[in-house]
Amino acid sequence: MSVCRVVIVDDEPLARLRMRSLLAQCHCRCDVVGEFGDADSTLQAFKGWRQVGGMPDVVFLDIAMPGRDGLQLARALRAEGRAPAFVFVTAHPEHAVAAFEIEALDYLTKPIRLERLEASLQRWHQRQPAADAAAGDEPDEALRVVERGAWVRVPFRDLVYCKAEQKHVTVRTAAQAWQLDVSLNDLEQRLGPRFVRVHRNALVARDAMTRLGRREDPETGQEGWAIWLDATQEWLAVSRRQVALVKEKMAGRV
């Protein structure tokens, strides 16, 4: 697993100290390579990194700072060429829209909770190529998840399904399940044609689909279509508009 090179930018020394302390508690491997209290010193440091290599991966960036603020700093770094991912940190949630307009990785409000910080780092890891791919795997052919305090790879070939819940997506293998802070649409693009969208909230591996049938939904009491999964011994609902596609994919398996 690659180490995430982190920069902290905040005009308040105590805030920088708090962020460093939280990063030290994260399960993800992080290396804080710089701390800065203003935009000018940050820009100067990045000029050096661009010249000698070793660019940081993520900048945790306070928005409200004297002089050039965090949003202006992010735009300036983008204008100079390849830029790191930005996680904006602020006590003012009204800045969220502006932050995401420059495609921020995440947006954290103070006081920062450890689990939200972990989610930001997990999001960064999930966007990286699988540099530590096992022999025989193609690059980026695995998801990164946290398991018992450590980052592990879950190869795509082991996944049975991905199901969107209220605030996360559950990814399931035959043996385990994890909750990820990603969108189902993003996963659909990464997983490719080996997975079928059986419902607006679910992707299922083609090879995991055992049989299609009618059954009563235990939650609604209404009869509908569902797919049986031998690997996890459960039914997943299939929307009416997806039934034809599911039949086609099951018939076309070799």
C-alpha positions as CSV (number, residue, x, y, z in Angstrom):
1,M,0.0,0.0,0.0
2,S,1.4,3.4,-1.0
3,V,2.1,6.0,1.6
4,C,0.0,9.1,1.4
5,R,2.2,12.3,1.4
6,V,0.3,15.0,3.3
7,V,0.6,18.7,3.6
8,I,-1.2,20.7,6.3
9,V,-2.0,24.4,5.6
10,D,-3.7,26.4,8.4
11,D,-2.8,29.8,9.9
12,E,-3.5,28.5,13.5
13,P,-0.7,26.5,15.0
14,L,-3.0,24.6,17.3
15,A,-5.2,23.6,14.4
16,R,-2.1,22.2,12.6
17,L,-1.1,20.3,15.7
18,R,-4.6,18.9,16.0
19,M,-4.6,17.7,12.4
20,R,-1.1,16.1,12.8
21,S,-2.4,14.3,15.9
22,L,-5.5,13.0,14.1
23,L,-3.4,11.8,11.1
24,A,-1.2,9.9,13.4
25,Q,-4.2,8.0,14.7
26,C,-5.4,7.0,11.2
27,H,-5.1,3.5,9.9
28,C,-3.9,4.6,6.6
29,R,-0.1,5.2,6.2
30,C,0.5,8.9,6.1
31,D,3.6,11.0,5.9
32,V,3.3,14.7,6.8
33,V,5.8,16.3,4.5
34,G,5.0,19.9,5.2
35,E,3.1,22.3,7.5
36,F,2.4,25.9,6.5
37,G,0.6,28.9,8.0
38,D,-0.1,30.9,4.8
39,A,-0.5,30.7,1.1
40,D,2.8,32.2,0.0
41,S,5.0,29.8,1.9
42,T,2.9,26.9,0.6
43,L,3.3,28.1,-3.0
44,Q,7.1,28.4,-2.5
45,A,7.4,24.9,-1.1
46,F,5.4,23.5,-4.0
47,K,7.8,25.2,-6.5
48,G,10.6,23.2,-4.9
49,W,8.7,19.9,-5.0
50,R,7.9,20.4,-8.7
51,Q,11.6,20.9,-9.3
52,V,13.0,18.0,-7.3
53,G,10.0,15.6,-7.4
54,G,8.2,14.0,-4.5
55,M,5.0,16.0,-4.9
56,P,2.6,15.7,-2.0
57,D,-0.6,13.7,-2.6
58,V,-3.2,15.5,-0.4
59,V,-3.3,19.0,1.1
60,F,-5.5,19.6,4.1
61,L,-6.3,23.2,3.5
62,D,-7.9,25.8,5.8
63,I,-10.2,28.1,3.9
64,A,-10.2,31.3,6.1
65,M,-6.6,32.5,6.3
66,P,-5.1,36.0,6.3
67,G,-4.1,37.2,2.9
68,R,-4.8,34.7,0.1
69,D,-7.4,32.3,1.4
70,G,-7.5,28.5,0.9
71,L,-9.7,28.6,-2.2
72,Q,-7.4,31.1,-3.9
73,L,-4.4,29.0,-2.9
74,A,-5.9,25.9,-4.4
75,R,-6.6,27.7,-7.7
76,A,-3.1,29.0,-7.8
77,L,-1.6,25.5,-7.3
78,R,-3.9,24.2,-10.0
79,A,-2.7,27.0,-12.4
80,E,0.9,26.0,-11.9
81,G,0.4,22.5,-13.3
82,R,-0.2,19.1,-11.7
83,A,-1.7,19.6,-8.3
84,P,-2.4,17.4,-5.3
85,A,-5.9,16.5,-4.0
86,F,-7.4,19.1,-1.8
87,V,-9.4,18.5,1.4
88,F,-10.8,21.8,2.6
89,V,-11.1,22.3,6.4
90,T,-13.1,25.1,7.8
91,A,-15.5,26.1,10.6
92,H,-17.8,27.7,8.0
93,P,-19.9,25.2,6.1
94,E,-21.2,27.9,3.7
95,H,-17.9,27.5,1.8
96,A,-18.8,24.0,0.7
97,V,-20.2,24.9,-2.7
98,A,-17.1,26.9,-3.7
99,A,-14.8,24.1,-2.5
100,F,-16.5,21.5,-4.6
101,E,-16.5,23.8,-7.7
102,I,-12.8,23.3,-7.8
103,E,-13.2,19.5,-7.5
104,A,-12.1,19.1,-3.9
105,L,-11.5,15.5,-2.7
106,D,-13.5,16.3,0.4
107,Y,-14.7,19.0,2.8
108,L,-14.3,18.8,6.5
109,T,-15.9,21.0,9.1
110,K,-14.2,21.8,12.4
111,P,-14.0,20.2,14.9
112,I,-12.8,17.4,12.7
113,R,-13.8,13.9,13.7
114,L,-11.3,11.0,13.2
115,E,-13.8,8.9,11.3
116,R,-14.4,11.7,8.8
117,L,-10.7,12.2,8.3
118,E,-10.3,8.4,7.7
119,A,-13.1,8.6,5.1
120,S,-11.2,11.4,3.2
121,L,-8.0,9.3,3.2
122,Q,-9.9,6.2,2.1
123,R,-11.4,8.2,-0.8
124,W,-7.9,9.2,-1.9
125,H,-6.7,5.6,-1.8
126,Q,-9.6,4.3,-3.7
127,R,-8.8,6.7,-6.5
128,Q,-5.2,5.5,-6.8
129,P,-3.9,2.8,-9.2
130,A,-3.3,-0.5,-7.4
131,A,0.5,-0.2,-7.3
132,D,0.7,-3.2,-5.0
133,A,-1.4,-5.4,-7.3
134,A,-0.9,-9.1,-6.8
135,A,0.7,-11.1,-9.6
136,G,-1.6,-11.7,-12.5
137,D,-4.0,-8.7,-11.6
138,E,-4.4,-5.8,-14.0
139,P,-3.7,-2.3,-12.6
140,D,-6.6,-0.9,-10.6
141,E,-8.4,-4.3,-10.4
142,A,-9.1,-4.1,-6.7
143,L,-10.8,-1.9,-4.1
144,R,-9.0,-0.7,-1.1
145,V,-10.8,-1.1,2.2
146,V,-10.0,-0.9,5.9
147,E,-10.0,-4.2,7.8
148,R,-9.0,-4.5,11.4
149,G,-7.1,-1.2,11.4
150,A,-5.1,-1.9,8.1
151,W,-5.7,-1.2,4.4
152,V,-6.2,-4.3,2.3
153,R,-7.0,-5.0,-1.3
154,V,-10.2,-6.7,-2.4
155,P,-9.8,-8.0,-6.0
156,F,-12.8,-7.3,-8.3
157,R,-13.0,-11.0,-9.0
158,D,-13.9,-11.7,-5.4
159,L,-16.8,-9.3,-5.2
160,V,-20.3,-10.7,-5.3
161,Y,-22.2,-7.4,-5.2
162,C,-22.2,-3.7,-4.2
163,K,-25.3,-2.2,-2.7
164,A,-26.0,1.4,-1.9
165,E,-27.3,2.1,1.6
166,Q,-28.3,5.4,3.1
167,K,-24.9,7.0,3.4
168,H,-22.5,4.4,2.1
169,V,-22.1,1.5,-0.3
170,T,-21.7,-2.1,1.0
171,V,-19.4,-4.2,-1.0
172,R,-19.7,-8.0,-0.4
173,T,-17.6,-11.0,-1.0
174,A,-18.6,-14.5,-0.2
175,A,-17.0,-14.2,3.2
176,Q,-17.0,-10.5,4.2
177,A,-18.6,-7.1,3.8
178,W,-17.3,-3.6,4.0
179,Q,-18.8,-0.1,3.9
180,L,-17.2,2.4,1.5
181,D,-17.7,6.1,1.2
182,V,-18.1,6.1,-2.6
183,S,-20.9,6.3,-5.1
184,L,-22.4,3.3,-6.8
185,N,-22.1,5.1,-10.1
186,D,-18.3,5.5,-9.6
187,L,-18.0,1.8,-8.7
188,E,-20.0,0.8,-11.8
189,Q,-17.5,2.6,-14.0
190,R,-14.6,1.0,-12.3
191,L,-15.9,-2.5,-12.2
192,G,-16.9,-2.7,-15.9
193,P,-19.0,-5.2,-17.8
194,R,-18.4,-8.1,-15.4
195,F,-21.0,-6.4,-13.1
196,V,-24.7,-5.9,-13.9
197,R,-26.9,-3.0,-12.6
198,V,-29.8,-5.1,-11.3
199,H,-31.5,-2.2,-9.4
200,R,-30.8,1.5,-8.9
201,N,-29.1,0.5,-5.6
202,A,-27.3,-2.6,-6.6
203,L,-24.5,-4.0,-8.8
204,V,-24.1,-7.8,-9.0
205,A,-21.2,-9.8,-10.5
206,R,-22.5,-11.7,-13.6
207,D,-20.9,-15.0,-12.5
208,A,-22.6,-14.7,-9.1
209,M,-26.1,-14.6,-10.4
210,T,-27.6,-18.1,-9.9
211,R,-31.3,-17.7,-10.8
212,L,-33.9,-15.1,-11.4
213,G,-37.4,-15.5,-9.9
214,R,-40.5,-13.9,-8.4
215,R,-40.7,-13.6,-4.7
216,E,-42.3,-11.5,-2.0
217,D,-40.2,-8.6,-0.7
218,P,-39.9,-9.1,3.1
219,E,-39.8,-5.3,3.6
220,T,-42.7,-4.2,1.4
221,G,-44.8,-7.4,1.3
222,Q,-45.1,-7.0,-2.5
223,E,-44.2,-9.6,-5.0
224,G,-41.4,-8.7,-7.4
225,W,-38.3,-9.9,-9.3
226,A,-35.2,-10.9,-7.4
227,I,-31.9,-12.6,-8.1
228,W,-30.6,-15.5,-6.0
229,L,-26.9,-15.5,-5.1
230,D,-25.4,-18.8,-4.0
231,A,-22.2,-17.2,-2.8
232,T,-23.9,-15.2,-0.1
233,Q,-27.1,-17.3,0.2
234,E,-29.5,-14.3,-0.3
235,W,-31.9,-12.7,-2.7
236,L,-31.4,-9.2,-4.1
237,A,-34.2,-7.2,-5.6
238,V,-34.3,-6.7,-9.4
239,S,-36.2,-3.7,-10.8
240,R,-38.7,-4.4,-13.5
241,R,-36.8,-2.3,-16.0
242,Q,-33.7,-4.4,-15.5
243,V,-35.3,-7.8,-15.7
244,A,-34.6,-8.1,-19.5
245,L,-31.0,-7.1,-19.1
246,V,-30.5,-9.6,-16.2
247,K,-31.9,-12.4,-18.3
248,E,-29.7,-11.4,-21.2
249,K,-26.5,-11.4,-19.1
250,M,-27.3,-14.7,-17.5
251,A,-28.1,-16.3,-20.9
252,G,-24.9,-14.9,-22.4
253,R,-22.5,-16.4,-19.7
254,V,-20.0,-18.9,-21.0
